[in-house]
Amino acid sequence: MSFSRFFRDRLPAAGIYLAVCLLALIFMKASGSDKQGMIMVGILMLAGGTAILIWDYFRRREFYSRAFAALETADKKYLLSEMVPQPEFADGEALYEMLSEACRDMYENVAEHKRRSSEFREYIELWVHEIKLPVAGMLLMCHNDGDAGERYVSQIRRIDDYIENVLFYARSENAEKDYIIKPVSLQKAFGAVAMKNMDALNERGVSIVTEGLDTEVMTDGKWLEYIMGQLLGNSLKYFQPDREPEIIVSAEVFPERTELRFRDNGAGISASDLPYIFEKSFTGENGRERSRSTGMGLYIVRSLCERLGHKVSAVSEKGSFTEILLTFGKNDHIKMEDS
């Protein structure tokens, strides 16, 4: 708050004060006071009024400067009333009380919203677990029916994948409460994903090549398997009919990171779509032409990677290949284990 702005706000009060001073001097002259005494009284009144104005400015400036500094550095700006001391001037106290009351009301609304969101998420998770039981039963029945049931297997798998997406999307909003970071073997994690998708891999005649997966990364095993499953599922969707489908999964260890690469020789992604493939609900050219994609899989992958502290990126060439890169950072825990 600048002094000029503060003074302009006080200009009417200053005008009234000067008018009162002038009237006081006129009264003194009319009552026979000497000139020297009138000058001294005028100087004292002017000095006193100026001192009061400056003192009021500096105490207000201190409060507002601290408030703006706290506001700029705070992650949660709505906690401003808790980060600054209560001011010592009347209008500041009124403002402080209004801010405090607004914050209390906001806390209550946020708490209610969190409660409802948590209840809805719990319901979705329960529903997903319940619905997966009949889906698994239908898959078993289809397998038991032989060729007659195989017609429905792929569609039931799609339903199962969409249901799983709902579950992981619901959990990804509060993933920090649902994961355990520990060393996870890339070989075991990908092996579990490949076994789960074995029928689809055999059906499409996909050859899998793995390189350097005999290493561990710090992550949550369940979330990593879901991420790998999404990447594998995307590769299975977009293979070219004129070439043998192949997926190469390789890992490379660096001093400060481990890189995991998923590379397929499928349809590839156009240069115009590539920057947006991790955006929510983005389907792109391939999603519109080849399948009814929801555009949520890679979005959930990116969200989980961000929450787990990993990085994900992609390179691709239309009609040639797509490669997804997962980067896992290293920490002191891994370094101690290596030593």
Order of alpha helices (4+ residues) and beta strands (2+ residues): alpha-alpha-alpha-alpha-alpha-beta-alpha-alpha-beta-beta-alpha-beta-beta-alpha-alpha-beta-beta-alpha
